[in-house]
């Protein structure tokens, strides 16, 4: 199961985040990942980038461009930031992390 949430501080990423949440909801709708995950899209003060955390219940193999994993009570988190990039390309990067192979 893939869940999403967002925590935006401005309207700068609002439209893109709506598109991304829709795209994430359609990721291989016919199959769910073997390793449930949560995708959180957020902004930080004084930072114009979109930050994305993907937290899996079980640790995954590394995916190029993503930092982590960090250990949290709910699982293992990987993070990446995005700047001027089309939402469809961002969605592709998120998809690779969502479906990363378990360790």
C-alpha positions in Angstrom: 0.0 0.0 0.0 1.2 3.5 -0.9 0.0 6.5 1.1 0.8 10.1 0.5 0.8 13.3 2.6 2.0 16.8 2.0 3.2 19.7 4.3 3.5 22.8 2.2 4.5 26.2 3.6 3.8 28.2 0.4 1.7 27.9 -2.8 4.8 27.5 -4.9 4.5 23.7 -5.2 0.8 23.3 -4.7 -0.1 22.5 -8.3 2.9 20.1 -8.8 2.1 18.3 -5.5 -1.5 17.7 -6.6 -0.2 16.2 -9.9 2.4 14.1 -8.0 -0.2 12.7 -5.5 -2.4 11.7 -8.4 0.5 10.1 -10.2 1.6 8.2 -7.1 -2.0 7.0 -6.6 -1.8 5.4 -10.0 1.6 3.7 -9.6 0.9 0.1 -10.8 -2.6 0.2 -9.5 -2.9 -3.5 -10.4 -0.2 -4.5 -7.9 1.0 -3.0 -4.6 4.6 -2.9 -3.5 5.8 -5.8 -1.4 7.1 -3.2 1.1 4.3 -0.7 2.1 5.4 2.9 2.0 4.5 6.4 2.8 5.4 9.4 0.6 5.6 12.8 2.2 6.1 15.9 0.0 7.1 19.0 1.9 8.9 22.4 2.0 11.3 23.8 4.5 11.6 27.5 5.5 13.9 29.5 3.3 14.4 26.6 0.9 12.7 26.8 -2.6 13.1 23.0 -3.2 10.4 20.4 -2.9 11.5 17.7 -0.4 10.3 14.1 -0.6 10.5 11.4 2.0 9.7 7.8 1.1 9.4 5.7 4.2 9.2 1.9 3.8 8.4 -0.6 6.6 11.5 -2.7 5.6 14.9 -1.4 4.4 15.4 -1.1 0.7 18.4 -1.1 -1.6 19.8 2.3 -2.5 18.3 4.2 -5.4 20.5 6.7 -7.2 19.9 10.3 -6.1 18.2 9.4 -2.8 19.8 10.0 0.6 19.3 7.4 3.3 18.2 5.3 4.7 17.4 6.8 8.1 15.8 4.7 10.7 12.5 5.8 12.2 10.0 4.0 14.5 7.8 3.4 11.5 10.5 2.1 9.2 13.3 3.3 7.0 13.2 6.7 5.3 15.0 8.0 2.1 15.0 11.6 1.1 15.5 13.6 -2.1 15.0 17.3 -3.1 13.7 18.6 -6.4 14.0 21.9 -8.0 13.0 23.0 -11.5 11.8 19.7 -12.9 8.6 18.6 -14.6 6.2 16.8 -12.3 6.2 13.7 -14.6 10.0 13.4 -14.1 9.7 13.9 -10.4 7.0 11.2 -10.3 9.4 8.8 -12.1 12.1 9.3 -9.5 9.6 8.8 -6.7 8.3 5.6 -8.4 11.8 4.2 -8.5 12.1 4.7 -4.7 8.6 3.5 -3.9 9.3 0.2 -5.8 13.0 -0.2 -4.6 13.9 -3.7 -3.9 14.0 -4.8 -0.2 17.4 -5.7 1.3 
